Amino acid sequence: MTYPKRMLVENLAWSDEINNRDPAYFRRLASNQQPNVLWIGCSDSRVPEAITRAMPGEIFVHRNIANLVADNDDNLSSVLEYAVTALQVEHVIVCGHHCCGGVQAALRPPVPELPNVNRRIGGIRRLCALHTTELRELPSFEARVDRLAELNVLAQVQALHAMPLIQRARRPVQIHGWIFSMLEGRLKTLTDTPWTANSNAATEAAMG
């Protein structure tokens, strides 16, 4: 069985299970969506929003390489605009993860065969340059990747705070920075740690 075929089979089992438990579930789902959260995550297949055990309709989702927020990204901007203005979500969560391939790429020389990726992660390269001393003191490449992934989340949180769309939202929006530990399978909050103070330089670097 091919993987796409398996996906279709699993979907049948999933929908049957939910229908058996709650026959009206899909009718309610079809009528409206009222998500409380916008999730800005990484495209990495290992970090879907399903790690929160959320059901369909509970989370509005935008994912891209390295969970980046850029004011010149029409895709991100349209998702954010709809989430904040139309859906009036209360929370925006930027979720990065350890072992991030986009962050790894930013710590290595550009790959000529990946011009779009190289352009996309330019802000992370600049963020890396801002934290060169701290990153060099870490004991391994893996540790540098994980720390830069955390710094990247915080920079994206600051970028969101600076966006006029967030500042003029009719409903106050709480912005959270989370990191997913691949080795533990756990989400951890970053925005309560001491190093979340506003940094214009970090914000400008990350936004590119």
N, C-alpha and C positions, 0 to 999 in steps of 0.2 A: 504494500500500500504506500503510495506517495504521501509526502507530508501534507500537501494541500488536501488530499482526499481524507487523510486522518483528521484534519481540522474540521472538515464538514461533518464527519461522523461524530466527533466530539461535541460539535455544536448541537446536534440533535439530542445527544444525551444530556447536555447542559440545559437546553430549553425544556426538555421533558421533566427533568428534575425540578426545575423552578415551577413549572405549571402544576405539577403534582403537589407541591408545597403551597403554592399560592396561585390559584387559577386566574385571578384578576390582575396579576402582576404586569403582564405585557400590555394589557389594555391601559393601565395607569401610565406605563412607560411611554406609550404612544401618544397620550393626550398632552403631555407637557414635560419640560425639564426644569428643575429648580435646584441646580447644583449650588452648594455653599462654598465651593472651593474651585479656584483655577490652579491647576498643576502645571508648572513649567519644568519639564524634566528632560533628561537625556534620551536620545534615540536608541541607546544601547538596549539590546534585547533582554538583558539581565535585570533591567530596572523599570519594569512597567508600573503604573500606578496601582496595579493589582496587588502589589506588596502590602498595601494598606487594607486589603480585603474589602475594598469598596465595591459596591454594586453599580450596574449601569444607571446613569442618571444622577449619580452623587458627585461626580467630579468632572469639571470641564477641563480638557487636556490640550496642552501644546507641548510637543517634544521636538528637539533638534539636537544636533551634535554638540555635546558639552553644555547643554542647558543654558544657552546664551540669551541675553536680553540686549537688543540693539535697536535704537530708535529709528534706524534706516531699514529695518526689516519689516516689510509690509505684511508678511505672514504673521509674525508675532504681534505686530501692532493691531491687526484686524481681530485677532483672537482676544487680545487684551481689551480692546475697545468693546467688543461684544460682551465679554464676561463682566466687565465693570459697569458698562452703561445699560445694556439690555437685561442681562441676567442678574446684575447687582450682587455679585458674589461678595461675601464678607472677608474672604481670605484668599491671598495669592501665595502659593508655596513654590519656591525655587528649590528643586531637589537635585543635587548632584550625587556623585558616588565615587567611592574609592576605585582604583584600578581602571580609571576612565581612559579610553583610547584617545579621545580628543585631547585630553590633557597630556597624555604621553607624547602625542605627536607634537604638541607645543614645546616640549622639552627637547625635541630632536630636530635635526635639520629638515627643512621642507622636502617633501617628496614630489618630484616633478610630475608624476602621474596623477597627483591629486590636487590640481590647482584650485578647485572650489573649496576643498577642505582647508588648504593652506590659507586661503583668503578668509574663511570663516573663523579660524582660530587665531587670527592675527592679534585680537585683543588679549587672548590668554598669553601669547608670547610677550606682549607689552607688560602684562600683569606680572609675569615671571621676572622680567627685568627689574621691576620695582621691588621685588622681594629676593633678589639674587643672594644677598648675604644670608638671610634666614634659610633659604633652600639649600645652599651649599653646605650648611652646618649639619644637615640631616645625614644619617648614616648610610642611606641607600637610595638608588633611583626610585624604588617603589615608595619609599617614605616621602620623597620629593613629589612624586605624582599625587599621592594622597593629600599632602598638605596643600599643594597648588589647587587641587580640586576643591578643597574647603575654602581657600582664598577666593577662588573663582565664584563660588556660590555667594559669598559675602559681597563681592563686587557687583554681581547681578542684582542682589537685593538693593544695594545702594543705587544702581541704575534705575530700578523700578521706582524707588522713592523720588528720584529726580524727574520723573516723567510727568508732564503737565496733566495727562489723562488721569493719573493716580491722584495728583494734588487737587484736582477739581471734581473728583468723583462725588456724586450726590450722596452716596452712602460710604461712610468711612471704611477703608480697606486695610486690613492687617496683613503685613507682608512677612513671611517666614522664610528662613534659610535652613534647609535640612541637608544632611549627607547620609547616604546609604552605605553602611559597611558591608562590603561583599563577603568578607570572611565570617561575619557574625550573622548576616541576614537581618540586621537591625537598622532602623532609622534613628538618627541622632540630630538634635537641634543645634544649630550653630549661632543663632541670633541672640542668645542669652549670654554668650561668652564675652570676655573683656575686650577682645579685638574686633568688635563690630562698630567701632566709632567711625563716623563719616569720614571718608577720604576722597576728596575730589579727584586726586591724581589716579587713584585706583578705579574710580568710576569711569573717568575719561578713557583710561587704558582699556578697560573691559568692553566699553561700548564701541571702541574703535572709531 
